[in-house]
Amino acid sequence: MPRCGILPRVTTRLITRYGSRKLYDTGARRYVSLDDLARHVRAGEHLRVLDKATGHDVTAQTLALVVYEQARQGEPLVTSELLHDVIRSGVGQLQERVDALVQSAGEHLPPLARAREEMQRLRAGMREVERTLRDLAGRGGKAPPRPPRRGKPKRKAGRRR
């Protein structure tokens, strides 16, 4: 758990893709499969995949292959409608729409948090009312005794100093 504003350190697992499409995990010093990459991502790891021949970053293409492979095995991660939209509008517009959704969700979080706090206060008040009603019912409907007064005692009428 992060402490006071300190973000957890994210490590990047470096993967090298060879011309034969083999994937090599440089940290673990072994070849890995697309399923291995999916497990790493699910575990919260960040991946960076570099093409050995060109040095280009091919992370997005490799992760797309992970999604494809999981869908081929019967685990669809996205709907066909979403894929249609991506193809129609392009990935750039999809990214803009996702960014807008994330920003919109962020704008709604503070009011939701305030509403949740208010609901907690209302529930606490209702529990107090219910407790008072139970107490009254247990006393045969008699009012509970008054709490003692605080502050200065009142002067009696007619007496002056």
C-alpha angles and dihedrals in degrees: 000000000000119000123231103323097332110129118220112258112257115208121203119222109217115218125185119209116207127206089259086060091248113147120219123195103215094196096050091035095225141100115265136198131226088257089056090053091050090052091051092050092048088051088059098257123142118229132207117189119195126189108237095214100046104020089229121147106250097171095120093050092047093049089049087055089052090054091046093049093050091049090049089053091053100266103111109192096185134032123251088241090060090049090050089052092049092052093045098047103025129240093277093062091044089055090050091051092048090049090050091050092050091048091048091050090050091054091054096050100079094052090047091051091050091049091050091051091049091050090052090052091048092050091050090050091049091051089053092050091049091049091051091049091050090050091051092048090051091054094052093258096306117144116254116256115272117253115246116271119256127215131027118349114247118252118244116247117260099026118106129179 
